[in-house]
Structure formats: C-alpha cells, structure tokens
Amino acid sequence: MKDAFFQCFFIGTPPLTEKNLPDQTGRVLIVTGGYAGCGKELSKILYQKNGTVYLAGRSKDKALAAMAEINTLHPSSDGRLEFLQLDLADLASIKASVQDFLARETRLDVLTNNAGIMTPPKGSLTPTSHELQMGTNCLGPYLLTHLLTPLLQKTAAASPPGSVRVTWAASLATAFSPKGGVTFDDDDPKTNNAASSPKVFGDRHTDYAQSKACNALLAREYQARRGDAAGIVSNAWNPGNLQSELQRHQTFAERVVTKALIYPTVLGAYTELFAGWSEAAGEEGNRGRYIGPWGRFVVLRRDVAGNEVGAKRFWEWCERETGRYQ
C-alpha cells in the first residue's frame, strides 16, 4: 500500500510532454479511446508533433468532434487524424477493424491500449457473455494486439531499437486486485472449473481491479512471448487518478470521494507518453517495467509482478477465448 500511496501523492514533474517530445513525422500511432479522456489528450500531443494518429473506438460522432477540436488547436500540424471503428467488447468485430487499418497503413509504430470500462452495472456482459470489464479491458485489447502484431514486427525490423511499442492500461486498482492479480475458477474449492476461467466475483470493484491487474500480466507476457524476439517494447501503466469518462458509472458517494483524489486529464496522457515514447522506457533493461504517474518506473504489487504461472494461464485463456475470432 506504500507504493500505491506514492502513485497518488507527491508525484513529480512529468519528464516527457509536448514540449520535448521528438517530431513524429512518418510514424503511425493507434490510441484506443483516442477521442475521450487522457486518450484524447494523448492524441492532441501526437498530432501536434506531426504524427498520423488513429482515434479508435465505437463512436464516429465523438471521434469526428475530437478530430475537429484537435485540428483547430493545432492548425499548423503536418500530421493526420483518422478514425478507426473499434468495439473492444465485441470480439467478432475486431478482425474487421484491423483489416480496415491494414488496408490503409503499411506500418504501426505505437499501439496504446488506452480504452477501457470501469465499474459498470452489476451483471453487465459482452456480446460473448464475458464479464464486461474483463471482456473490454483484456480480451478485446489482447485480440487487437494479436492481430496487429505482424505489422508491429515488420515496423520494428526497420526501426530504431526500442521505438516500436505496445502499451497497456493498468490502474491504481491493481493494488486492490486478488492475490496474484487474477483468481481462476478452479482455484476455488467450491467450483472445480476445468476450463480455468478467471473468476467473476460479482463485485464490480473487484472485477475491475482484476481486469487491470490482468492487463499488467498481459504486458509482461507479451514482452516475453512476442516483444523480446521482435524488438517490440511492451509495458503497462497506471495513468494516475484522473478526471475522465471512466467515472460515469460511479455512484454519487463514489464521485465525491474520487473528486478529492483526481488530477487533470492531461497528466494521464503524459504517463502514456512516457510509456510509449520515452527513451528510458525503450532501453533494454527497462522493457516490460511498470510505469506510474506522470512518467516514471514504479513498483507493481509484488505478488502480481511475480505471478508467472498466473500470467501464463491468463494468456492461454485469452488465446482460447479469442481463437475463433482471429
């Protein structure tokens, strides 16, 4: 809990912002949820620096409004803004989204898995009947990243070492996740589920915390299974406690408590910027490390960081659940 405390208070100055981010001309970047919250703030920064930025998400109207706003803010940019239709909760639709992207681009430099959902109404499910937070926050990003990996590998082969990256949205909530970050049904002596699915607790806060810890597990596992061999950097980040649309499902009391702890949204974008663009995060010894506000290496809860068996089992579950949609 000490580490969690210092991810909330006494946070230093962001080391990487729009003021010192290198020019992004010629680079292609995807930000899921790139038209709202810190995703939009990140898109603003990348476009300002002349990047080709894909704002990926469900709402074309929201994306077009965000793109118009960003264009107005940065009229001299030589970058390009694009919308990519993407519904991370609907596994059956993700391959078509990737095919659309592949038809439009020949490289991908950074995939920022920013989009997610937090504490929806109890019992909310995806179209494939997965708990909504696990489906949207983990299965969708896993499948999207899997399908984009060949292009990431191709881009990495022709790019400076450590410059091609996949980053994953964890959260301060990882500090409150179950032991090891993930509990499987067959860990519970009352169930004996041979399929080894992650347990649905039925408590929206615990299910959210588990999904965020699982993103940290996916980041580490992707680094080991895909990143090291291809020269792709994979890391997870806690963006910080931010004012964003994630709070739309909170109760009044929860919003009152949250308001006392949250920071301006742009600071979360700086956390993501450090993960995806800082030289430090791309250095060989730092690849796969956990990143916290507003761009620094922090400690992931030790039982989560050390849960190699759980990470492997969770990766394999994601493979099974998404296999028919690949």
Residue pairs with C-beta under 8 A, 6 or more apart in sequence:
1 175
3 175
3 298
3 299
3 301
4 172
4 175
6 298
7 172
7 238
7 240
7 292
7 293
7 298
8 172
8 240
8 241
8 261
11 240
11 293
11 294
12 294
12 296
13 294
14 267
14 270
14 271
14 273
14 274
14 294
14 295
15 274
15 278
15 280
15 295
15 296
16 270
16 273
16 274
16 277
16 278
16 295
17 45
17 270
17 273
18 44
18 45
18 48
18 49
21 45
21 49
21 273
21 277
22 49
22 277
23 49
23 50
24 46
24 49
24 50
24 51
24 79
25 50
25 51
25 78
25 79
27 51
27 52
27 107
27 109
27 110
28 51
28 52
28 54
28 105
28 107
28 108
28 109
29 46
29 51
29 52
29 53
29 54
29 108
29 109
29 110
29 111
29 112
29 276
30 53
30 54
30 56
30 84
30 101
30 108
30 110
30 111
30 112
30 148
31 39
31 42
31 43
31 46
31 53
31 54
31 55
31 56
31 112
31 114
32 39
32 56
32 57
32 86
32 88
32 112
32 113
32 114
32 115
32 141
32 144
33 39
33 56
33 57
33 114
33 115
33 116
34 40
34 42
34 43
34 53
34 54
34 55
34 56
34 57
34 63
34 66
34 112
34 114
35 43
35 55
35 57
35 59
35 62
35 63
35 65
35 66
35 67
36 57
36 62
36 66
36 244
36 245
37 114
37 242
37 244
37 245
37 246
37 265
37 268
38 114
38 239
38 242
38 244
38 265
38 266
38 267
38 268
38 269
38 271
38 272
39 55
39 112
39 114
39 115
39 269
40 55
40 66
40 70
40 265
41 265
41 266
41 268
41 269
42 112
42 114
42 269
42 272
42 273
43 53
43 55
43 66
43 70
43 81
44 70
44 73
44 74
44 269
45 269
45 273
46 53
46 79
47 53
47 70
47 74
47 77
47 79
47 80
47 81
48 73
48 74
48 77
48 79
49 77
49 79
50 77
50 78
50 79
51 79
52 79
52 80
52 82
52 105
53 79
53 80
53 81
53 82
54 82
54 83
54 84
54 101
55 63
55 66
55 67
55 81
55 82
55 83
55 84
56 83
56 84
56 85
56 86
56 97
56 115
57 63
57 84
57 85
57 86
57 115
58 85
58 86
58 87
60 83
60 85
63 83
64 83
67 81
67 83
70 81
71 77
71 81
82 104
84 97
84 100
84 101
85 97
85 100
86 93
86 94
86 97
86 115
86 144
87 93
87 94
87 97
87 140
88 94
88 115
88 135
88 136
88 137
88 139
88 140
88 141
88 144
89 117
89 126
89 127
89 132
89 135
89 136
89 140
90 126
90 127
90 128
90 140
91 126
91 127
91 128
91 135
91 139
91 140
91 143
91 321
91 322
91 325
92 127
92 128
92 325
94 140
94 143
94 144
94 147
94 325
95 143
95 147
95 325
95 326
97 144
98 144
98 147
98 148
101 108
101 148
102 151
105 151
106 151
107 151
107 154
107 155
108 148
108 151
108 152
108 155
108 164
109 155
109 159
109 163
109 164
109 165
110 164
110 165
110 166
110 167
110 276
110 277
111 144
111 145
111 148
111 152
111 165
111 166
111 167
112 167
112 272
112 275
112 276
113 141
113 144
113 145
113 166
113 167
113 168
113 169
113 215
114 169
114 272
115 136
115 141
115 169
116 133
116 136
116 137
116 169
116 211
116 246
117 132
117 133
117 136
117 137
117 246
117 249
118 133
118 208
118 246
118 247
118 249
119 133
119 204
119 205
119 208
119 249
119 250
119 254
120 132
120 133
120 204
120 249
121 204
121 249
122 202
122 204
124 131
124 132
124 133
125 131
125 132
125 135
126 132
126 135
126 136
126 139
128 135
128 321
130 139
130 321
131 200
131 207
133 204
133 207
133 208
133 211
134 198
134 200
134 207
134 210
134 211
134 214
137 169
137 208
137 211
137 212
137 214
137 215
138 211
138 214
138 215
138 218
138 318
139 318
139 321
139 322
141 168
141 169
141 215
141 218
142 218
142 318
142 322
143 318
143 322
143 325
143 326
145 166
145 222
146 322
146 326
147 326
149 226
149 230
149 232
152 164
152 166
152 230
152 232
153 226
153 230
153 232
155 164
156 163
156 164
156 230
156 231
156 232
157 230
157 231
159 231
161 231
161 282
161 284
162 231
162 233
162 279
162 281
162 282
162 283
162 284
162 287
163 282
164 231
164 232
164 233
165 232
165 233
165 234
165 235
165 275
165 276
165 277
165 281
165 282
166 219
166 222
166 227
166 232
166 233
166 234
167 219
167 234
167 235
167 236
167 237
167 272
167 275
167 276
168 215
168 216
168 218
168 219
168 222
168 234
168 235
168 236
168 237
169 212
169 215
169 236
169 237
169 239
170 212
170 213
170 215
170 216
170 219
170 236
170 237
170 238
170 290
170 300
171 208
171 209
171 212
171 238
171 239
172 238
172 240
172 241
173 205
173 208
173 209
173 212
173 213
174 181
174 209
174 212
174 213
174 216
174 238
174 300
174 301
174 304
175 209
175 301
176 205
176 206
176 209
177 206
177 209
177 210
177 212
177 213
177 301
177 304
178 199
178 201
178 206
178 209
178 210
178 213
179 303
180 303
180 304
180 307
180 310
181 210
181 213
181 214
181 216
181 217
181 301
181 303
181 304
181 307
181 310
182 198
182 210
182 213
182 214
182 217
182 307
182 310
182 313
182 314
183 198
183 199
183 201
183 210
184 193
184 196
184 197
184 198
184 199
184 310
184 313
185 191
185 193
185 195
185 196
185 197
185 198
185 199
186 192
186 193
186 194
186 195
186 196
187 199
188 199
191 199
196 313
196 317
197 317
198 210
198 214
198 314
198 317
199 210
200 207
201 207
201 210
204 249
213 301
213 304
214 314
215 236
216 236
216 290
216 300
216 304
216 305
217 304
217 307
217 310
217 311
217 314
217 315
218 236
218 311
218 314
218 315
218 318
219 234
219 235
219 236
219 288
220 234
220 236
220 288
220 305
220 311
221 311
221 312
221 314
221 315
222 234
223 233
223 234
223 235
223 287
223 288
224 288
225 315
226 232
226 234
227 233
227 234
227 287
227 288
228 287
233 281
233 282
233 287
233 288
234 287
234 288
235 275
235 281
235 287
235 288
235 289
235 290
235 291
236 290
236 291
236 300
237 271
237 272
237 274
237 275
237 290
237 291
237 292
238 271
238 290
238 291
238 292
238 293
238 298
239 268
239 269
239 271
239 272
239 293
240 263
240 267
240 268
240 271
240 292
240 293
240 294
241 258
241 261
241 262
241 263
241 293
242 262
242 263
242 264
242 265
242 267
242 268
243 262
243 263
243 264
243 265
244 265
244 268
247 254
247 255
247 258
250 258
263 293
267 293
267 294
268 293
268 294
270 294
270 295
271 291
271 292
271 293
271 294
271 295
273 295
274 280
274 281
274 291
274 294
274 295
274 296
275 281
275 291
275 295
278 295
280 286
280 297
281 287
281 289
281 291
286 297
289 297
290 297
290 298
290 299
290 300
290 305
291 297
291 298
292 298
299 305
